[in-house]
């Protein structure tokens, strides 16, 4: 059974991730989905601290917690819609040899988010919701929401 980490900051990023993925459907297809977010919810498997570029040091303090979780859960794939906590979780996963997918927010109509720009340097796959934003490694495969 492949284990998928679904990672998103609480709020719009999490809402979009939940609209794109269905834990019951993933389970029925032989995957074990784990939800990682920044605010405790009933379906959450791990809570990580929220942070952004202005207080990035909060993220650095979670490195070992995240790395240990990825190893202990034997995660195969990390899918995130962001923001900084999802980017950080994915970067740690990539360092540990895990497959990573970034899906930029639907709200980013005019340009990639800063996190997506960083993700395009490290993540295996980066997807956008708007066709005109696709360039190079950043792909558009149709509306994901």
N, C-alpha and C positions, 0 to 999 in steps of 0.2 A: 504494500500500500504506500503510495506516494503522499508525503506530508507537505501541505501548502500553507505558508504563513501569509495571511491577509493583513497588511499593516497600513494604518492610516491615523492621522490626527483626528481627534474627536470633532464633530461638526460636519461641515460640507465635504471634506475629504472622505470621512467615514461613510457618510450618506451615499456618495457616488460609488465607493467601493462596494457597498452592500447592494446597490442597484445593479452592479455589473456581475456580482457573484451571488450564488445561492448555496449556502452551506449544505442544505439537504440534497440539492442536485449534485454537488461535488461529491458528497458521501455516497450517493447512489452510483456514481461513476467510478468508485473505488479510490477516491482521494480522502485524506483526512485533513480538513481545513482547520486552522488555528487562527483565531482573531486576536490581533495585537493592536491596542489603541491607547490613547492618552487619558482616558477617563473610564472608571469601572462601569461595566455594563453586564447584564446577565449572561450574555454570550461571549464575553471576553475571556481569553485564555492567559493573557499577560497584559499588565498595565505598565507603560513606560512614561517617564516624565515628558511633558510637553516643553518644547523650546523652539527658538527661531534663531536667525542669524545674529540678533542683538544679544542673546544670552546663550550662545552655543556651548559654553562651558558646562551647562546642565546636561547636555547630551554626552559629553565626554565622560562624565562620571558614571554613565550607564554601560560603558563598553563591556565590562566583564559580565554584567547581568545578562545583557543581550547575547553575547558570545556563548555563555553557558546555556542559555535557553535554546539557542539554535542547535548546539551540540546534543544536549539532553533529549530534545524532541526529535532529533534526526531529521530536521527540515530539509526538503529537497528543492523547494521553489519558494521564492519570496515575490509576492505581488503587492505593489503599493501605489497609492494615488497621492502620497505625500502627507504632509509637507516635510519639514526638516526631520522629525522623528522617523518617518518612513524612509527618507533618504539615508539616514544614518544606519538604520536597521539593515537596509539593503546593502550598504557599503560593507558593513561587518560581515554579512552573509557572503558577499562576493569574496572577501578576504579568506573566508572559510571554505571556498570552493562551491558555493551554492549558486543555482541559477537564479537570475533576478530579472524582474519585469517592472518597469515604471510606466504608469499611465498618467499623463498630465491631466490636470483638472479641466473640466468643461468650461470653467470660468475664464481660462486663459485663451481668449479669442484673438488678441492682437500679437502676442508673443509668448514664447515658452517661459514658464516660471524659472526663477533662478535655480530652484532645486532640480528641475528637469534638465537645465543646461549642464548642471554638475552630473546628474544621473547619466546623461548621454556619453560621458567620458568613462563610466565604470560599469553601468548595468548592461546585461546581455541584450535586452530589448527595451526600447523606449517608444511609446505610442502617444500620439496626440489625438484630440477629438476634432480638430479642424484641419482639413486637407491642406490649406495654404501654409501651415506651420511645419509640414513634413519636409525634411531636408537631410540628406546624408543618412546617418544611422537612425534618425528620428523618423518613424513611419506612421502613416495613416492607413488604417485598414477598414475604415468605415466608422460610423457612429457607434460607440460602445455603450451609450446610455439610451 
